[in-house]
């Protein structure tokens, strides 16, 4: 019997006992359906994290701060107070806000970073704040500013990224559009806004800026981004009236490196900076923890799906063992006519694999149909505040992998009954009643 005939016969034999086969296929369907859905959720959430949190850092940049150990050593206790140590000058003396590093970078630190091999240029980050924003015809609204604008890649709904110009520019979050009187994102482009800030003695000043872009809602909500010229203007306002000059400090620095640098080269730069007391992170470093959490959750969900598939595997074993018993005389006849044990083993293994394929293909197909509809419904309702999030992303490679995994489990489950059929003695089998 040729291989094609073996496969054809296996498909036909599968439906001899329709009820038994159907129940086994349903068990496989449940596992394949669950595995496909959980894989799609993992792909969708990971893709959203990549696109949203990926804005934390652009390609070819390192976010550099003082290493946390420089501020507080766990074994040695707090570091001695240094009156000459740089401060951010923005309400965070002696250090940056939590999550932005282990202290303020001094001008000497910026020079040291710039002189590090592999670093092409450095942009120091100053923490500035604004009191309000308004247009000519709107009320005043509180404004939060992105402290790391130079290191971010904005997800724009309209307009262009910030530029290194001598004009004050701002990228406005889309949540401000209605409040400031704009009909849509395009309407806000090139509009003039007034930004208020308070100096060191409590007097309020304003600075004019131009909206050059509108940012889509983001998972992390860093706030409005401003260019260096506007940053300098706000820093100048915050320094008005200060009677004591503190050493200039920066909360972080954006180190530009070769975007084509290999992982080994990037690691060498990070190690060099670490030896100097700095902590450098790439975009992958910054979002790695989020991806790890998502991966762990999806892994647990996948484990439940695999348990269901293992249970379905026992169903395959039972189905084929019953089939072998019912077809004992038929097996004996096939072997008496010259069919080898290998062909018999292949026949029953093919039946097991076909049952696995049938259940997994139906499960994956239903999962795609149901998941696509659910994902679209959630995007337009519960998840409408997170534009761009497709909660279930069905990738062809993942679907094919699920089907192949299920078929492999089915093959393993079918080896016991297939081996029993292959070892049948033709004379004894023909006498079987």
C-alpha positions as CSV (number, residue, x, y, z in Angstrom):
1,X,0.0,0.0,0.0
2,X,1.4,3.4,-1.1
3,X,1.7,6.3,1.3
4,X,-1.1,8.2,-0.4
5,X,-3.3,5.1,0.0
6,X,-2.4,4.9,3.7
7,X,-3.4,8.5,4.3
8,X,-6.6,8.1,2.3
9,X,-7.5,4.9,4.2
10,X,-6.7,6.7,7.5
11,X,-9.1,9.6,6.7
12,X,-11.9,7.2,5.8
13,X,-11.4,5.0,8.9
14,X,-11.5,8.0,11.1
15,X,-15.3,8.4,10.5
16,X,-16.2,4.8,11.0
17,X,-17.4,5.7,14.5
18,X,-18.6,9.2,14.1
19,X,-19.8,9.8,17.6
20,X,-16.6,8.6,19.2
21,X,-14.4,10.6,16.8
22,X,-16.6,13.7,17.2
23,X,-16.2,13.6,21.0
24,X,-12.4,13.3,20.7
25,X,-12.3,16.1,18.1
26,X,-14.4,18.4,20.5
27,X,-11.9,17.8,23.3
28,X,-9.0,18.7,20.9
29,X,-11.0,21.7,19.7
30,X,-11.3,23.1,23.2
31,X,-7.6,23.0,23.7
32,X,-6.7,24.3,20.3
33,X,-9.3,27.1,20.6
34,X,-7.9,28.2,24.0
35,X,-4.3,28.0,22.8
36,X,-5.0,30.1,19.7
37,X,-6.9,32.8,21.7
38,X,-4.2,33.1,24.4
39,X,-1.4,33.2,21.7
40,X,-3.4,36.0,20.0
41,X,-3.8,38.0,23.2
42,X,-0.1,37.7,23.9
43,X,0.8,38.9,20.4
44,X,-1.7,41.7,20.5
45,X,-0.6,43.0,23.9
46,X,3.1,42.6,23.1
47,X,2.6,44.5,19.8
48,X,0.8,47.3,21.7
49,X,3.5,47.5,24.3
50,X,6.2,47.6,21.6
51,X,4.4,50.5,19.7
52,X,3.4,52.5,22.8
53,X,6.2,52.0,25.3
54,X,8.7,51.9,22.4
55,X,8.2,55.7,22.3
56,X,10.2,55.8,25.5
57,X,13.4,55.6,23.5
58,X,14.3,56.1,19.9
59,X,16.6,53.9,17.8
60,X,20.2,54.7,18.4
61,X,19.8,56.4,21.8
62,X,20.6,55.5,25.4
63,X,18.9,57.0,28.4
64,X,21.7,57.7,30.9
65,X,21.3,58.5,34.6
66,X,23.5,58.2,37.6
67,X,23.5,54.6,38.9
68,X,21.2,54.2,41.9
69,X,24.1,53.0,44.0
70,X,25.7,56.4,43.8
71,X,22.8,57.8,45.8
72,X,22.1,55.1,48.3
73,X,24.4,52.0,48.9
74,X,22.4,49.2,50.5
75,X,25.4,48.0,52.5
76,X,27.1,51.2,53.4
77,X,24.0,53.4,54.2
78,X,23.2,56.8,52.8
79,X,26.0,58.8,51.1
80,X,27.4,61.8,52.9
81,X,25.9,65.1,52.0
82,X,27.8,67.1,49.4
83,X,26.9,70.8,49.2
84,X,28.6,71.1,45.8
85,X,26.6,68.2,44.3
86,X,24.5,69.2,41.4
87,X,20.7,69.4,41.7
88,X,18.0,69.4,39.1
89,X,16.9,72.8,40.2
90,X,13.3,71.9,39.7
91,X,12.1,70.9,43.1
92,X,14.1,67.7,43.3
93,X,17.3,68.6,45.1
94,X,20.0,66.0,45.1
95,X,18.2,63.7,42.7
96,X,15.7,63.0,40.1
97,X,12.1,61.8,40.6
98,X,11.7,58.0,41.3
99,X,12.4,56.0,38.2
100,X,14.5,58.6,36.5
101,X,17.8,57.7,38.0
102,X,20.0,57.9,41.1
103,X,20.6,61.6,41.3
104,X,21.3,64.7,39.3
105,X,24.0,64.7,36.5
106,X,26.5,67.5,36.7
107,X,28.1,69.3,33.8
108,X,31.2,67.2,34.4
109,X,29.0,64.0,34.1
110,X,27.6,65.2,30.8
111,X,31.2,65.7,29.5
112,X,32.2,62.3,30.8
113,X,29.3,60.7,28.9
114,X,30.1,62.6,25.8
115,X,33.7,61.4,25.9
116,X,32.7,57.7,26.2
117,X,33.7,55.6,23.2
118,X,30.7,55.0,20.9
119,X,28.8,58.0,22.1
120,X,28.3,60.5,19.2
121,X,26.5,63.3,21.1
122,X,24.7,64.0,24.3
123,X,21.5,66.0,25.1
124,X,21.1,66.7,28.9
125,X,17.6,66.5,30.2
126,X,16.3,69.2,32.5
127,X,13.1,68.7,34.5
128,X,10.9,71.7,33.8
129,X,7.3,72.3,34.8
130,X,4.5,74.5,33.5
131,X,1.5,75.9,35.3
132,X,-1.0,76.1,32.5
133,X,-1.7,76.3,28.8
134,X,-4.3,78.3,26.9
135,X,-5.2,79.6,23.5
136,X,-6.5,83.0,22.6
137,X,-10.1,81.8,23.0
138,X,-9.9,79.2,25.7
139,X,-9.6,78.9,29.5
140,X,-6.4,78.0,31.2
141,X,-5.7,74.3,31.7
142,X,-3.0,72.5,33.7
143,X,-0.2,71.2,31.6
144,X,2.2,68.3,32.3
145,X,5.4,68.1,30.4
146,X,7.3,65.0,29.1
147,X,10.7,65.2,30.9
148,X,12.4,63.1,28.3
149,X,11.2,64.6,25.0
150,X,14.6,64.3,23.4
151,X,14.6,60.5,23.8
152,X,11.0,59.8,22.7
153,X,9.5,58.9,19.3
154,X,6.0,60.5,19.3
155,X,3.0,58.6,17.9
156,X,1.5,61.5,16.0
157,X,-2.1,61.9,15.0
158,X,-1.2,65.0,12.9
159,X,1.7,67.3,12.4
160,X,5.5,66.8,12.6
161,X,8.0,65.9,15.4
162,X,9.9,68.6,17.3
163,X,12.8,70.3,15.5
164,X,16.0,72.0,16.7
165,X,14.8,75.5,15.9
166,X,15.0,78.9,17.6
167,X,11.2,78.9,18.0
168,X,9.3,77.4,20.9
169,X,7.5,74.2,19.8
170,X,5.1,71.8,21.5
171,X,3.6,68.4,20.8
172,X,0.1,68.5,22.3
173,X,-1.7,65.3,23.6
174,X,-4.9,64.8,21.8
175,X,-6.8,64.9,25.1
176,X,-6.3,68.7,25.1
177,X,-8.0,69.3,21.7
178,X,-11.6,69.8,22.8
179,X,-10.6,71.9,25.9
180,X,-8.5,74.3,23.9
181,X,-11.2,74.7,21.3
182,X,-9.8,72.7,18.4
183,X,-12.2,70.6,16.2
184,X,-9.6,67.9,15.4
185,X,-5.9,67.3,15.4
186,X,-5.3,69.0,12.0
187,X,-7.0,72.1,13.3
188,X,-4.5,72.4,16.1
189,X,-1.4,72.4,13.8
190,X,0.4,75.7,13.7
191,X,-1.9,77.2,16.4
192,X,-0.3,79.6,18.9
193,X,-0.6,78.7,22.6
194,X,0.4,80.5,25.8
195,X,2.2,78.6,28.5
196,X,2.5,79.8,32.1
197,X,5.3,79.1,34.5
198,X,6.2,80.3,38.0
199,X,9.7,81.7,39.0
200,X,11.6,81.2,42.2
201,X,9.8,83.9,44.1
202,X,6.3,82.8,43.1
203,X,5.6,85.3,40.2
204,X,4.0,83.9,37.2
205,X,5.3,84.4,33.6
206,X,4.1,83.3,30.2
207,X,5.9,82.2,27.1
208,X,4.4,81.8,23.6
209,X,4.7,78.5,21.7
210,X,3.5,76.9,18.5
211,X,1.7,73.5,18.2
212,X,3.7,71.5,15.6
213,X,2.1,68.1,16.3
214,X,-0.7,66.3,18.1
215,X,0.1,63.0,19.9
216,X,-2.2,60.0,20.1
217,X,-3.2,58.7,23.5
218,X,-0.4,56.6,25.0
219,X,-0.3,53.8,27.5
220,X,2.3,55.7,29.6
221,X,1.0,59.2,29.2
222,X,4.3,61.2,29.4
223,X,2.6,64.5,28.8
224,X,3.2,67.2,26.2
225,X,6.6,67.2,24.6
226,X,8.6,70.5,24.1
227,X,11.7,71.3,22.1
228,X,15.0,72.5,23.5
229,X,14.2,76.2,22.9
230,X,11.0,76.1,24.9
231,X,12.8,74.1,27.6
232,X,15.5,76.7,27.9
233,X,12.8,79.4,28.1
234,X,11.0,77.7,31.0
235,X,14.3,77.0,32.8
236,X,15.1,80.7,32.6
237,X,11.7,81.6,34.1
238,X,12.2,79.1,36.9
239,X,15.6,80.7,37.7
240,X,14.3,84.2,38.0
241,X,14.6,85.6,41.5
242,X,16.8,82.8,42.8
243,X,19.2,84.3,45.3
244,X,21.6,81.4,45.6
245,X,23.0,79.7,42.6
246,X,23.0,75.9,42.9
247,X,25.3,73.8,40.7
248,X,23.6,73.1,37.4
249,X,22.2,69.6,37.3
250,X,20.2,67.4,34.9
251,X,17.9,64.5,35.7
252,X,19.2,62.4,32.8
253,X,21.0,62.6,29.5
254,X,20.2,61.2,26.1
255,X,23.3,59.7,24.6
256,X,23.1,59.3,20.8
257,X,25.0,56.2,19.4
258,X,25.2,54.6,16.0
259,X,21.7,53.2,15.2
260,X,23.4,50.3,13.4
261,X,25.5,49.3,16.4
262,X,25.5,45.6,17.2
263,X,24.2,44.4,20.5
264,X,27.8,43.6,21.5
265,X,28.8,47.2,20.8
266,X,25.8,48.6,22.7
267,X,26.7,46.4,25.7
268,X,30.3,47.6,25.6
269,X,29.1,51.2,25.7
270,X,26.8,50.4,28.6
271,X,29.5,48.7,30.5
272,X,31.9,51.6,29.9
273,X,29.3,54.0,31.3
274,X,28.5,51.7,34.2
275,X,32.2,51.7,35.1
276,X,32.0,55.5,35.4
277,X,29.0,55.3,37.7
278,X,26.2,55.7,35.1
279,X,23.2,53.6,34.3
280,X,22.4,53.4,30.5
281,X,19.2,51.8,29.1
282,X,18.0,51.1,25.6
283,X,14.4,51.0,24.6
284,X,14.5,47.2,24.9
285,X,15.8,47.5,28.5
286,X,13.0,49.9,29.5
287,X,10.1,47.8,28.2
288,X,11.6,44.4,29.0
289,X,9.9,44.2,32.4
290,X,6.5,44.9,30.9
291,X,7.1,42.2,28.2
292,X,8.2,39.8,30.9
293,X,5.0,40.3,32.9
294,X,2.9,39.8,29.8
295,X,4.9,36.8,28.8
296,X,4.4,35.2,32.2
297,X,0.6,35.7,32.2
298,X,0.3,34.3,28.6
299,X,2.5,31.4,29.6
300,X,0.1,30.5,32.5
301,X,-2.9,30.7,30.2
302,X,-1.1,28.6,27.6
303,X,-0.4,26.0,30.3
304,X,-4.1,25.5,30.9
305,X,-4.6,25.1,27.1
306,X,-1.9,22.4,27.0
307,X,-3.5,20.6,29.9
308,X,-6.7,20.5,27.9
309,X,-4.8,19.1,24.9
310,X,-3.1,16.4,27.1
311,X,-6.6,15.4,28.3
312,X,-7.7,15.3,24.6
313,X,-4.6,13.1,24.0
314,X,-6.0,10.4,26.3
315,X,-9.2,10.6,24.3
316,X,-7.3,9.9,21.1
317,X,-5.7,6.9,22.9
318,X,-9.1,5.6,23.9
319,X,-10.6,6.1,20.4
320,X,-7.8,4.3,18.6
321,X,-7.6,1.5,21.1
322,X,-11.3,0.8,20.6
323,X,-10.7,1.0,16.8
324,X,-7.9,-1.5,17.0
325,X,-10.0,-3.9,19.0
326,X,-13.0,-3.5,16.6
327,X,-10.8,-4.0,13.5
328,X,-8.6,-6.9,14.8
329,X,-9.7,-9.2,12.0
330,X,-9.2,-6.5,9.4
331,X,-5.7,-5.9,10.6
332,X,-5.0,-9.6,10.4
333,X,-6.3,-9.7,6.8
334,X,-4.2,-6.7,5.8
335,X,-1.0,-8.4,7.3
336,X,-1.9,-11.7,5.7
337,X,-2.1,-9.9,2.3
338,X,1.4,-8.6,2.8
339,X,1.0,-5.3,4.5
340,X,4.0,-4.8,6.8
341,X,4.0,-3.8,10.5
342,X,5.4,-0.4,9.5
343,X,2.5,0.3,7.2
344,X,0.0,-0.8,9.9
345,X,1.7,1.5,12.4
346,X,1.6,4.3,9.9
347,X,-2.1,3.8,9.2
348,X,-3.2,4.1,12.8
349,X,-0.7,6.9,13.4
350,X,-2.1,8.8,10.4
351,X,-5.6,8.4,11.9
352,X,-4.4,10.0,15.2
353,X,-2.7,12.8,13.4
354,X,-5.7,13.5,11.2
355,X,-8.0,13.6,14.3
356,X,-5.5,16.1,15.8
357,X,-5.5,18.2,12.6
358,X,-9.3,18.2,12.4
359,X,-9.7,19.4,16.0
360,X,-6.9,21.9,15.9
361,X,-7.9,23.4,12.5
362,X,-11.6,23.8,13.6
363,X,-10.5,25.2,16.9
364,X,-8.1,27.7,15.4
365,X,-10.6,28.7,12.7
366,X,-13.4,29.3,15.3
367,X,-10.9,31.2,17.5
368,X,-10.0,33.5,14.6
369,X,-13.6,34.3,13.8
370,X,-14.7,34.8,17.4
371,X,-11.5,36.6,18.4
372,X,-11.7,39.0,15.5
373,X,-15.2,40.0,16.4
374,X,-14.5,40.3,20.1
375,X,-11.4,42.4,19.4
376,X,-13.3,44.7,17.1
377,X,-16.1,45.1,19.7
378,X,-13.7,45.8,22.5
379,X,-11.7,48.3,20.5
380,X,-14.9,50.3,19.9
381,X,-16.1,50.2,23.5
382,X,-14.1,49.2,26.5
383,X,-10.7,49.8,24.9
384,X,-11.7,52.9,22.9
385,X,-9.4,55.0,25.1
386,X,-6.4,53.1,23.9
387,X,-6.3,53.7,20.2
388,X,-4.2,51.2,18.3
389,X,-4.7,48.4,20.7
390,X,-5.8,45.2,19.0
391,X,-6.3,42.9,22.0
392,X,-6.1,39.8,19.8
393,X,-3.6,39.6,17.0
394,X,-3.7,36.4,15.0
395,X,-0.3,35.7,13.4
396,X,-0.1,33.0,10.7
397,X,3.0,31.6,12.2
398,X,1.4,31.2,15.6
399,X,-1.7,29.6,14.2
400,X,0.4,27.1,12.2
401,X,2.5,26.4,15.3
402,X,-0.6,25.6,17.3
403,X,-1.9,23.2,14.7
404,X,1.5,21.5,14.4
405,X,1.8,21.2,18.2
406,X,-1.6,19.6,18.4
407,X,-0.8,17.2,15.6
408,X,2.4,16.3,17.4
409,X,0.5,15.6,20.6
410,X,-2.0,13.5,18.7
411,X,0.8,11.5,17.0
412,X,2.4,10.8,20.4
413,X,-1.0,9.8,21.8
414,X,-1.6,7.4,18.9
415,X,1.7,5.6,19.1
416,X,0.4,3.1,21.8
417,X,-2.6,1.9,19.8
418,X,-0.7,2.0,16.6
419,X,2.1,-0.1,18.0
420,X,-0.5,-2.6,19.3
421,X,-2.0,-2.9,15.9
422,X,1.4,-3.3,14.2
423,X,2.3,-6.2,16.5
424,X,-0.8,-8.1,15.8
425,X,-0.2,-11.7,14.7
426,X,-2.1,-12.2,11.4
427,X,-3.2,-15.8,12.3
428,X,-4.4,-14.9,15.8
429,X,-6.1,-11.7,14.4
430,X,-8.0,-13.7,11.7
431,X,-9.3,-16.0,14.4
432,X,-10.4,-13.1,16.7
433,X,-14.2,-13.0,17.3
